[in-house]
């Protein structure tokens, strides 16, 4: 078992060695002691363990031996901190409650959940996060993105950006912003397709959010889009690796600046296809990437001149 | 003399080989895929959307299932194989697409469209699995063990199986007599089931001799006659006639008819029901609810449309009829434990259950959202509203946790990969839903009808005894068939009047002569005109006045077994058939087709007379056993000479064989299990059984052949300990590897911060830095290098996490910004060598490291070993070969076991195995010791004699230390020993000092956290009785949770230290009173505070120490 270095503030009331005054303390989990590293004095023994509770008397206890509950989430209107009434229709002794009372409890439960949203803002968040869950579900983006989206939406709501605009549009834009900022490749088109909101509206709201919240967006990296397009067209791993090489070189030469990353990724894949001899047309790739063939041709020209590639 | 059935083994062998060992699961799942899903969707049929701008409908059409795939974090979709799912912690699932069409007056939106509605976990090796139909070489190429039976799911990288669940047969009327003196006298119960849904109808007769019915949702019982009227049979005479035309039975209806309480018309009856389920609502709603109840919840297997009400009435009449016949003594009580009254629900049936609820949730969610969508409508709107997560999450979550909702937990289990046999056994396991806390004696007992279906020996001991069962080798589970074509066939044998004919729990007609009708149907089945797993049975009443019934069932989950048909006193199955199977010319299914063999379920077996072999066939015999030893399960079948053992010993061995270390899977380098053992030099048993070969256990053995002497040795083998030869261990006996997996994922946090795999530098401000030496085995990527030797506490994967912030930087914390060291370290009590390192990407797109550490386990004092006869023991001593006793030939035993292991346990099988093993070694060929037909002892003794050994198995031995001849001759032979996975290296533990629990400040519990050993109540009693008060205080206070509390001497309540005034003060009397320190157990202080939290003042009265 290792000695852990004890940092100030790790353990209340233990700051320094009472004998030599050194602040260099070590914690030994095996003996449960805190030792002064310079003089060897045992500052504290029988340190409390911080792991989950061990003893379990029943199966239920065993199942949740943790000291904490579910983590708070920004994606819930009250961050998941409120208490809810259980749906199980059983009283404290475990007997099921009578039929007549069931209706009462049903009503109580309904009012309890309604009363959770005190202010209009709460109600707004509720609706927005409902929408968010749906979008996240359809786009299968990681949880961190959904949290980020919720965070951005909350900020937007505070700033009053939602006023006069549709909740779902701002929510969709927030999600797009979150994807951009965490570099999870999802296009405006993707989001528009699942949210049933026009791409232009999302784009408009996105620009508004970035401007008003003063967000700095990382430049979209074409590398991240390669595997997405490649799997859609059904290209080999070899070809997509080649495409990654090409993009890397293109970025070094600086021709990628200011260009649509999707277009660049698509063009690189197309070049890779030609080099690796995989038979895919510009049209195939253009469709999968959601760009036009013209874009691919234009990017291709740039790549060709910059990287001395073979002819088309 | 060898039994005659021996040669027919190849028939059973062919059956299991061609069907596969996990056929039940695969069949069940495939059926769910083929028909179950679609029927659940057809049942929902359409979604009604009611918006403020008008209503429309969405019609649900055909379901389509794609290839198993995963959606990566970047949105790309990859097809996956089980291997990738296991390694990357993915879920092996396939997308479901549903065809839909909007039905609306606006024709522009009526075009059909298809939408992705969620993922369905794919059973490995099922029809939709990518491994389906691959050859052995192809399986090896995709990184699978070719011997893996499949039949499980891969959820988040772990293999989970849905245990077969024993259930009452659906749609069957079971009558029973209730306890005398209770309000209810007789009862008839039916579990009416359709795919994924079941509803129980409970009909009973009370003390007043009237019949009542209880149906789900309905809070109270309803008189039977009222229910009949609600179903449209209103006239008293019709009701009575429906029950029976016999006067004696009709007479019994009088009290029930009197109970109808003036409810005379159908409208009255429906209102009667409506008043009870929708009390206080308007009339229309009451009627609507009552009709809904009757159509949807009453006997749903007959149909859920109003047109089926008359059928339901007829079925209820039949229930009542059987109930009254029981009362009159015409029929006997039904036996709930009869295996004909049970079905087993495997993965498919249970998934149907969970899929049904999630599909309903999905459509409800769709409706909810579309109702609010306003004017927008059309395919794109509908598609936007579908949340695939509803199905995906619900189904995967259910399989991952085993939580099936409504209190049903533990439905799924982690697949047992201890050895191949344990995996096979796990896949053939059946659980009873009965509570294990209640006695349920009858349900736990072995029932006669389980012969050839359920293994009589393999069941756990203790609370689950008899409730958890295992399929016998000869068991075949029925699959369901297209009902309509079977029904047509049955109709051919029906007549206008006569006895009732039931098909699938439905009364479909009558026949004059049940016996000839059943014969005709059976002949049709033997000719292949009816499916083989249709059961045709005749129900005979106890009294001639009772009714005979012809029952035909074609449902899935009945346990059947193959029997040879006997005609005119001769079995149709001949040696020629068997020989042709052996030569591979025909398959066992061909025998079914030829009408030589048929599958019989427990109900039909009641109409059969089965001879054990050719010599026992009489005039009445209808069938002959094919291979009786196949009544044993997979595990029991590997026990050599089991018929010579006391029966519980075989049960113990069945449990232990599943703990034996061996060669668990062949694709060890393609899989990473959290814990895994591998025996280093596995040997196939020299005394073997036919099942060992069938189950391919020879290619994945679980033990080693040891020379065993039965002898006491210096007291080192008392109490079942075994003495081992050091030289044997050094030659490699019983060595194994233990693998443990350490896993770390670099998570991404809200602010865009990420975990990093990196060795923290000693001078950086990292919280939880462990000290340089713990990181020394790591390479630049922060992960231990392959073949690094790691000790307990060493870092395996170094990881740095950003500070915890929930939202944003809320001001810099008092002590500055710091990173946390969240490295994964070796378990404190384990050590080992890094075996393999895998870097991959999780679905969330995070880097995921998996490091497998291997530990070499050489047998040592305390390791557990067992023979195949329930004879277990731990190593008591390891002796150098020169000190071991030796035989005349100079043979030194590998293991010495104590003779006391035998008299009381009566494991004669082990003696026989010992002789057989010796003979096998001498002869250089395996001995067949299959159940009931092992090689004859005489022939084994003959072999021993031939090679110059005593036929008794005894030998003269000499003491290795003194060289003196031992007074008695010693029984020496070769016995197959298994190393069980309980090893001291995993259990050794002691504590002198250490951490304490946060809540009670008593020492922590458990080896993994360096816990103390509990000095419990009984130990305390010893010290109390002995009067050792100082020791007592030392154990229970000083070495435990001693604390100093401050008590106010005036009020006796807890005082505290005020840091501001630097004084002790009482919350009530301030700091001017006398406050005294008292030493108490922290638990006592806690008790005081807990009492105070209840609003009670616990006062500690202080007295001066004398």
Contacts between the chains, C-beta under 8 A, distances in Angstrom:
chain1	res1	chain2	res2	distance
A	1	B	792	6.7
A	1	B	793	4.6
A	1	B	828	5.1
A	1	B	1010	7.4
A	2	B	770	4.0
A	2	B	771	5.7
A	2	B	774	4.6
A	2	B	793	4.7
A	2	B	825	7.1
A	3	B	770	7.2
A	3	B	771	5.2
A	4	B	768	5.7
A	4	B	769	6.9
A	4	B	770	5.6
A	4	B	771	7.5
A	5	B	768	7.6
A	5	B	769	4.5
A	5	B	770	7.6
A	5	B	771	7.0
A	7	B	765	7.7
A	7	B	767	5.2
A	7	B	815	6.9
A	7	B	818	7.0
A	8	B	815	5.6
A	9	B	814	6.6
A	9	B	815	5.0
A	10	B	767	7.0
A	26	B	771	7.7
A	29	B	995	6.4
A	29	B	1010	7.4
A	30	B	828	7.0
A	30	B	994	6.7
A	30	B	1010	5.8
A	31	B	992	7.9
A	31	B	993	4.5
A	31	B	994	6.1
A	32	B	993	5.9
A	32	B	994	4.4
A	32	B	995	3.9
A	32	B	996	6.6
A	32	B	1010	8.0
A	33	B	993	6.9
A	45	B	993	6.7
A	46	B	993	7.8
A	46	B	994	8.0
A	46	B	995	7.3
A	46	B	996	4.8
A	46	B	1001	7.2
A	47	B	995	5.5
A	47	B	996	7.3
A	48	B	995	6.7
A	48	B	996	5.7
A	48	B	997	6.9
A	48	B	998	4.5
A	48	B	1001	7.0
A	49	B	995	4.0
A	49	B	996	6.8
A	49	B	997	6.3
A	49	B	998	6.6
A	49	B	1004	5.1
A	49	B	1009	6.3
A	50	B	998	7.1
A	51	B	1009	6.1
A	53	B	997	7.5
A	53	B	999	7.3
A	54	B	997	7.7
A	54	B	1004	6.4
A	54	B	1005	4.7
A	54	B	1006	5.1
A	54	B	1009	6.6
A	54	B	1011	7.2
A	55	B	1005	5.6
A	67	B	998	8.0
A	72	B	806	6.5
A	74	B	750	7.5
A	74	B	807	7.4
A	99	B	219	4.8
A	133	B	387	7.6
A	133	B	389	7.7
A	134	B	385	7.9
A	134	B	387	5.3
A	137	B	387	4.9
A	137	B	388	6.2
A	137	B	389	3.7
A	138	B	386	8.0
A	138	B	387	7.1
A	138	B	388	6.7
A	139	B	75	7.0
A	140	B	71	4.4
A	140	B	73	8.0
A	140	B	75	7.3
A	141	B	73	7.1
A	141	B	75	7.9
A	142	B	73	5.2
A	142	B	748	7.0
A	142	B	843	7.7
A	142	B	844	4.0
A	142	B	845	6.0
A	142	B	846	8.0
A	143	B	844	6.9
A	144	B	747	7.7
A	144	B	748	4.3
A	144	B	749	6.7
A	144	B	750	6.6
A	144	B	844	7.3
A	147	B	750	5.2
A	148	B	750	6.1
A	148	B	752	7.6
A	151	B	750	6.5
A	151	B	807	7.1
A	181	B	752	6.5
A	182	B	748	7.0
A	182	B	752	5.9
A	184	B	73	6.1
A	184	B	74	6.6
A	184	B	75	8.0
A	184	B	845	7.2
A	185	B	74	4.9
A	185	B	75	6.4
A	186	B	75	6.0
A	190	B	75	6.8
A	194	B	384	6.1
A	195	B	384	6.6
A	196	B	376	7.3
A	196	B	380	6.3
A	196	B	381	6.1
A	196	B	384	3.8
A	224	B	74	5.9
A	225	B	74	7.4
A	227	B	72	7.2
A	227	B	74	6.1
A	227	B	76	5.0
A	228	B	74	5.1
A	228	B	75	5.3
A	228	B	76	4.2
A	229	B	76	8.0
A	230	B	76	7.3
A	231	B	72	8.0
A	231	B	76	4.0
A	231	B	77	5.8
A	231	B	78	5.8
A	232	B	76	6.9
A	232	B	77	7.7
